[in-house]
Amino acid sequence: MCLKCKIVDLKRRIWNKRILLWWYRLWIRKDEFHQSLATDPYALICMNDDEEKEYFEDLNERREIAHKRSLE
């Protein structure tokens, strides 16, 4: 694996998989179509099957909360 590929992979593991997901969980928006509730393909690339399952369960829960808030 080339150095550039390793750097990109590291960035995805740190930024997309950890920091960005943590940030999106801090405050769930009222808009269920907000960017923070979209599937992040770069984060998914770095996840194993268990992490993907947990990610999609969390994403679905946050979308449901946002949907309920948009109806208020």
C-alpha atoms as an extended CHARMM CRD file, in Angstrom:
* protein
*
        72  EXT
         1         1  MET       CA              0.0000000000        0.0000000000        0.0000000000  PROA      1               0.0000000000
         2         2  CYS       CA              1.4070000000        3.3920000000       -0.9760000000  PROA      2               0.0000000000
         3         3  LEU       CA              2.0020000000        6.1620000000        1.5500000000  PROA      3               0.0000000000
         4         4  LYS       CA             -0.7780000000        8.3400000000        0.1030000000  PROA      4               0.0000000000
         5         5  CYS       CA             -3.2670000000        5.4580000000        0.4310000000  PROA      5               0.0000000000
         6         6  LYS       CA             -2.2370000000        4.9030000000        4.0500000000  PROA      6               0.0000000000
         7         7  ILE       CA             -2.7140000000        8.5950000000        4.8460000000  PROA      7               0.0000000000
         8         8  VAL       CA             -6.1700000000        8.6340000000        3.2290000000  PROA      8               0.0000000000
         9         9  ASP       CA             -7.1380000000        5.4830000000        5.1290000000  PROA      9               0.0000000000
        10        10  LEU       CA             -5.9050000000        6.9600000000        8.4090000000  PROA      10              0.0000000000
        11        11  LYS       CA             -7.8550000000       10.1740000000        7.7540000000  PROA      11              0.0000000000
        12        12  ARG       CA            -11.0330000000        8.1780000000        7.1180000000  PROA      12              0.0000000000
        13        13  ARG       CA            -10.5520000000        6.1190000000       10.2830000000  PROA      13              0.0000000000
        14        14  ILE       CA             -9.9260000000        9.1650000000       12.4620000000  PROA      14              0.0000000000
        15        15  TRP       CA            -12.1440000000       11.8060000000       10.8650000000  PROA      15              0.0000000000
        16        16  ASN       CA            -15.0710000000       10.0230000000        9.1990000000  PROA      16              0.0000000000
        17        17  LYS       CA            -15.3640000000        7.0170000000       11.4800000000  PROA      17              0.0000000000
        18        18  ARG       CA            -14.7190000000        8.7100000000       14.8210000000  PROA      18              0.0000000000
        19        19  ILE       CA            -14.7670000000       12.5110000000       15.0230000000  PROA      19              0.0000000000
        20        20  LEU       CA            -17.4730000000       13.2400000000       12.4500000000  PROA      20              0.0000000000
        21        21  LEU       CA            -19.8350000000       10.5540000000       13.7390000000  PROA      21              0.0000000000
        22        22  TRP       CA            -19.2770000000       11.7300000000       17.2950000000  PROA      22              0.0000000000
        23        23  TRP       CA            -20.0660000000       15.2910000000       16.2260000000  PROA      23              0.0000000000
        24        24  TYR       CA            -23.2730000000       14.2540000000       14.4460000000  PROA      24              0.0000000000
        25        25  ARG       CA            -24.4590000000       12.4390000000       17.5730000000  PROA      25              0.0000000000
        26        26  LEU       CA            -24.0220000000       15.5160000000       19.7810000000  PROA      26              0.0000000000
        27        27  TRP       CA            -27.1030000000       17.2810000000       18.5040000000  PROA      27              0.0000000000
        28        28  ILE       CA            -29.8210000000       15.5950000000       16.4780000000  PROA      28              0.0000000000
        29        29  ARG       CA            -31.4080000000       18.0650000000       14.0950000000  PROA      29              0.0000000000
        30        30  LYS       CA            -35.1160000000       18.6020000000       13.5190000000  PROA      30              0.0000000000
        31        31  ASP       CA            -34.6710000000       17.9800000000        9.8010000000  PROA      31              0.0000000000
        32        32  GLU       CA            -34.5750000000       14.2660000000        9.0300000000  PROA      32              0.0000000000
        33        33  PHE       CA            -32.9140000000       15.0520000000        5.6760000000  PROA      33              0.0000000000
        34        34  HSD       CA            -29.9810000000       16.9250000000        7.2360000000  PROA      34              0.0000000000
        35        35  GLN       CA            -26.4900000000       16.0090000000        6.0100000000  PROA      35              0.0000000000
        36        36  SER       CA            -25.6180000000       14.5760000000        9.4210000000  PROA      36              0.0000000000
        37        37  LEU       CA            -28.2820000000       11.8840000000        8.9220000000  PROA      37              0.0000000000
        38        38  ALA       CA            -26.9710000000       10.7450000000        5.5490000000  PROA      38              0.0000000000
        39        39  THR       CA            -25.0030000000        7.5350000000        5.1590000000  PROA      39              0.0000000000
        40        40  ASP       CA            -21.2640000000        8.2160000000        5.1640000000  PROA      40              0.0000000000
        41        41  PRO       CA            -19.6140000000        5.8610000000        2.6440000000  PROA      41              0.0000000000
        42        42  TYR       CA            -16.1110000000        6.8710000000        3.7540000000  PROA      42              0.0000000000
        43        43  ALA       CA            -16.8580000000        5.8270000000        7.3280000000  PROA      43              0.0000000000
        44        44  LEU       CA            -18.3680000000        2.5450000000        6.1200000000  PROA      44              0.0000000000
        45        45  ILE       CA            -15.1990000000        1.6500000000        4.2190000000  PROA      45              0.0000000000
        46        46  CYS       CA            -13.2780000000        1.4690000000        7.5090000000  PROA      46              0.0000000000
        47        47  MET       CA            -15.8690000000       -0.5180000000        9.4750000000  PROA      47              0.0000000000
        48        48  ASN       CA            -16.1620000000       -4.2110000000       10.0960000000  PROA      48              0.0000000000
        49        49  ASP       CA            -19.5530000000       -5.9720000000       10.0450000000  PROA      49              0.0000000000
        50        50  ASP       CA            -20.3440000000       -5.3520000000       13.7160000000  PROA      50              0.0000000000
        51        51  GLU       CA            -19.4620000000       -1.6740000000       13.4630000000  PROA      51              0.0000000000
        52        52  GLU       CA            -21.6020000000       -1.3310000000       10.3220000000  PROA      52              0.0000000000
        53        53  LYS       CA            -24.5730000000       -2.8930000000       12.0860000000  PROA      53              0.0000000000
        54        54  GLU       CA            -24.1380000000       -0.5520000000       15.0530000000  PROA      54              0.0000000000
        55        55  TYR       CA            -23.7000000000        2.4210000000       12.6910000000  PROA      55              0.0000000000
        56        56  PHE       CA            -26.9300000000        1.7080000000       10.7980000000  PROA      56              0.0000000000
        57        57  GLU       CA            -28.8990000000        1.1050000000       14.0120000000  PROA      57              0.0000000000
        58        58  ASP       CA            -27.6530000000        4.4200000000       15.4050000000  PROA      58              0.0000000000
        59        59  LEU       CA            -28.3390000000        6.2200000000       12.1220000000  PROA      59              0.0000000000
        60        60  ASN       CA            -31.8710000000        4.8510000000       11.9940000000  PROA      60              0.0000000000
        61        61  GLU       CA            -32.5190000000        5.8860000000       15.5960000000  PROA      61              0.0000000000
        62        62  ARG       CA            -31.2470000000        9.4240000000       14.9580000000  PROA      62              0.0000000000
        63        63  ARG       CA            -33.4020000000        9.6770000000       11.8130000000  PROA      63              0.0000000000
        64        64  GLU       CA            -36.4890000000        8.5990000000       13.7530000000  PROA      64              0.0000000000
        65        65  ILE       CA            -35.7880000000       11.1980000000       16.4530000000  PROA      65              0.0000000000
        66        66  ALA       CA            -35.3120000000       13.8860000000       13.8000000000  PROA      66              0.0000000000
        67        67  HSD       CA            -38.5590000000       12.8320000000       12.1070000000  PROA      67              0.0000000000
        68        68  LYS       CA            -40.4870000000       13.0680000000       15.3780000000  PROA      68              0.0000000000
        69        69  ARG       CA            -38.9660000000       16.4780000000       16.0760000000  PROA      69              0.0000000000
        70        70  SER       CA            -39.9010000000       17.7310000000       12.6160000000  PROA      70              0.0000000000
        71        71  LEU       CA            -43.5400000000       16.8680000000       13.3290000000  PROA      71              0.0000000000
        72        72  GLU       CA            -43.6250000000       18.9420000000       16.5330000000  PROA      72              0.0000000000
